[in-house]
Amino acid sequence: MVQYSRKPRVSSKSALAQVSDLTCHFKNTFETANAIKRLPLRKAQQYYRQVLAKTRCVPFKRYNRKVGRTGQAKEFSGATKGRWPRKSVVAMMGLLKNAEANALAKGLDPNSLVVSHIQVDQAARMRRRTYRAHGRAGPYMRSPCHVQLALSERKAAVPKPTSAPKRN
């Protein structure tokens, strides 16, 4: 059984998906994942399609050194820097598709699902070498990551009472 860092509150109303040793940059995938946290499933999928079309950007909030500024990042609070990380977005779209298939297998309605948990962790670095002058070799490292996400059904809104509360 796979270990998830957070268990859903109601496991019958949620679907899980994960990928290990994803060969995408950790920092790009971290920012790509945080962009869809707490979004409905359909809006998250639409957002990723817009990022691939370069009509919206992924805001880089934590790992943003030497990242260029773009006007598209102004829609996110406190962000001025953004990019369009294609490889990470394609990988995350595949993970969302897998979680949606898991939800359908459980009999859940995909239109009422929300990304309730998403987490990106660093995986073991992959080592290669690049050849330098004078017979030396330098490191040529790859930074893969592990990603896990949970989709949960949206809680039904409690209607506002029409009458005043009773006082004793």
C-alpha positions, 0 to 999 in steps of 0.5 A, spaced: 500 500 500 502 506 498 503 511 503 500 518 502 502 524 507 495 526 508 489 521 509 482 524 506 477 526 511 472 521 507 475 516 503 469 514 500 468 521 497 475 522 495 480 519 489 487 519 490 493 519 485 501 519 485 507 519 481 514 517 483 520 519 480 517 524 475 523 526 471 521 533 471 524 539 475 522 539 482 522 547 482 517 547 476 513 542 478 512 545 485 510 551 483 505 548 477 502 544 483 501 550 488 497 554 482 491 549 482 491 548 490 483 548 492 481 549 485 475 545 482 478 539 477 475 542 471 478 549 472 484 546 474 484 542 467 482 548 463 488 552 467 493 547 465 490 548 457 491 555 458 498 555 460 500 550 454 497 555 450 501 561 453 495 565 455 496 564 462 502 563 466 504 559 472 506 564 478 513 562 481 512 565 488 518 560 492 523 558 487 523 565 483 530 567 483 532 569 476 525 568 473 523 573 469 517 578 470 510 577 466 504 581 466 500 575 466 502 573 473 499 579 476 492 575 477 495 572 482 496 575 489 503 578 490 506 575 484 510 578 479 514 573 476 511 567 472 513 562 467 510 556 462 513 550 464 510 545 459 513 539 461 511 539 468 504 542 466 503 535 461 505 531 467 500 534 472 495 534 467 496 526 466 496 525 474 489 529 474 486 525 469 489 519 473 485 521 479 479 523 475 479 516 472 480 513 480 474 518 482 469 515 476 471 508 478 469 510 485 462 512 482 464 520 484 461 525 479 468 529 476 464 536 476 463 536 483 471 534 485 476 539 488 483 538 489 483 538 496 491 536 497 497 536 492 504 535 494 511 535 491 517 532 494 524 532 492 526 525 489 533 522 489 538 526 484 540 522 478 547 523 477 551 524 470 557 527 468 559 533 463 566 533 460 570 539 462 577 542 459 583 539 461 581 532 462 576 534 468 569 532 469 563 536 472 556 534 475 550 534 471 545 532 475 537 531 474 532 533 480 526 529 479 520 529 484 514 525 487 507 528 486 501 526 490 494 529 490 487 528 492 480 530 489 475 530 494 467 532 493 465 539 494 462 540 501 454 542 500 453 549 502 448 550 508 442 554 507 441 560 511 436 560 516 430 564 514 427 565 521 430 568 527 433 563 532 429 562 538 431 565 544 429 562 551 
